[in-house]
């Protein structure tokens, strides 16, 4: 005798997909690059990294923001790690860690792929710590 299998919710016909909302347009930063003032540059790099990290898949300008952000991160680290008075700061070491995570993400997945939620959450914690240390001039 045939045994009837229980019905699962997944067996129901799928509802038509809701129209995906286009991500809100993001203001493309115009202040890329470093100025040789550590605290100004660190704050700017964190702001740009925060923007790049927050972008969702399909966000306009995502690739350009990611590419500019990666170049700025590399320039920042290349310039400031030479100075022992800067490279010993808490804000620098935490920012350096965050830069390595985000740059590694772009190297592995490319500039068009959004940062995964788990990595994004950790980066936002590091950005907050860096911003706190910048305010305290550490």
C-alpha positions as CSV (number, residue, x, y, z in Angstrom):
1,X,0.0,0.0,0.0
2,X,1.2,3.5,-0.8
3,X,1.9,5.8,2.1
4,X,1.1,9.4,1.6
5,X,3.9,11.7,2.5
6,X,3.2,14.7,4.8
7,X,2.8,18.0,3.0
8,X,5.5,20.6,3.7
9,X,5.2,24.4,3.5
10,X,8.0,24.3,0.9
11,X,5.7,22.2,-1.4
12,X,3.2,25.1,-1.8
13,X,3.6,27.1,-5.0
14,X,6.0,29.9,-4.5
15,X,4.6,33.4,-4.3
16,X,5.7,35.6,-7.2
17,X,8.9,37.4,-6.2
18,X,8.4,40.9,-4.9
19,X,9.9,43.6,-7.1
20,X,13.4,44.1,-5.8
21,X,14.0,47.7,-4.8
22,X,17.0,49.2,-6.4
23,X,19.5,50.2,-3.7
24,X,19.4,53.9,-2.8
25,X,21.9,55.9,-4.8
26,X,25.1,56.5,-2.8
27,X,26.9,59.8,-3.0
28,X,30.3,59.1,-4.6
29,X,33.1,60.6,-2.4
30,X,35.2,63.3,-4.1
31,X,37.9,63.5,-1.4
32,X,40.0,60.4,-2.1
33,X,43.7,60.4,-1.3
34,X,45.8,61.3,1.7
35,X,46.9,64.7,2.9
36,X,49.9,63.9,5.2
37,X,47.9,64.8,8.3
38,X,47.5,61.4,10.1
39,X,44.2,62.1,12.0
40,X,42.5,63.7,9.1
41,X,43.6,60.9,6.8
42,X,42.7,58.2,9.2
43,X,39.2,59.6,9.7
44,X,38.7,59.9,6.0
45,X,39.9,56.4,5.3
46,X,37.6,55.0,7.9
47,X,34.6,57.0,6.5
48,X,35.4,55.7,3.0
49,X,35.8,52.1,4.3
50,X,32.6,52.4,6.2
51,X,30.8,53.5,3.0
52,X,32.4,50.7,0.9
53,X,31.6,48.1,3.6
54,X,27.9,49.1,3.8
55,X,27.2,48.8,0.1
56,X,24.7,46.1,-0.9
57,X,24.9,44.0,-4.1
58,X,24.0,46.1,-7.1
59,X,24.6,49.4,-5.5
60,X,25.4,52.1,-8.0
61,X,29.2,53.1,-8.1
62,X,30.0,50.0,-6.0
63,X,32.9,49.0,-8.1
64,X,34.4,52.5,-8.4
65,X,34.0,53.1,-4.7
66,X,35.7,49.8,-3.9
67,X,38.6,50.4,-6.3
68,X,39.2,53.9,-5.0
69,X,38.9,52.7,-1.4
70,X,41.4,49.9,-1.9
71,X,43.9,52.3,-3.5
72,X,43.4,54.8,-0.7
73,X,43.9,52.1,1.9
74,X,47.1,50.9,0.3
75,X,48.4,54.5,0.0
76,X,47.5,55.2,3.6
77,X,49.3,52.1,5.0
78,X,52.3,52.6,2.6
79,X,52.7,56.2,3.7
80,X,52.1,56.0,7.5
81,X,53.7,52.6,8.5
82,X,57.1,54.2,7.9
83,X,56.6,56.6,10.8
84,X,57.3,55.1,14.2
85,X,55.3,57.9,16.0
86,X,52.2,56.9,13.9
87,X,52.7,53.1,13.5
88,X,52.7,52.6,17.3
89,X,49.3,54.3,17.8
90,X,46.3,52.2,18.8
91,X,44.2,53.8,16.0
92,X,46.8,52.9,13.4
93,X,47.1,49.2,14.4
94,X,43.3,48.7,14.6
95,X,42.9,50.5,11.3
96,X,45.7,48.5,9.7
97,X,43.8,45.3,10.8
98,X,40.6,46.5,9.2
99,X,42.4,47.6,6.0
100,X,43.9,44.1,5.7
101,X,40.4,42.5,6.1
102,X,38.7,44.8,3.6
103,X,41.6,44.7,1.1
104,X,41.7,40.9,1.4
105,X,38.0,40.7,0.7
106,X,38.5,42.8,-2.5
107,X,41.5,40.7,-3.5
108,X,39.6,37.4,-3.0
109,X,36.1,38.4,-4.3
110,X,36.7,41.5,-6.4
111,X,35.2,45.0,-6.1
112,X,31.7,44.0,-7.3
113,X,31.0,41.6,-4.4
114,X,29.5,43.0,-1.2
115,X,31.1,42.4,2.1
116,X,29.4,39.4,3.9
117,X,27.3,40.2,7.0
118,X,29.7,38.4,9.4
119,X,32.7,40.3,8.1
120,X,30.8,43.5,7.9
121,X,29.7,43.3,11.5
122,X,33.4,42.8,12.6
123,X,34.6,45.7,10.4
124,X,32.0,48.1,11.8
125,X,33.2,47.2,15.3
126,X,36.8,48.0,14.3
127,X,35.7,51.3,12.6
128,X,34.0,52.4,15.8
129,X,37.1,51.6,17.8
130,X,39.4,53.5,15.4
131,X,37.0,56.5,15.4
132,X,37.0,56.5,19.2
133,X,40.8,56.4,19.3
134,X,41.1,59.1,16.7
135,X,38.9,61.4,18.9
136,X,41.2,60.7,21.8
137,X,44.3,61.3,19.6
138,X,45.6,57.9,20.2
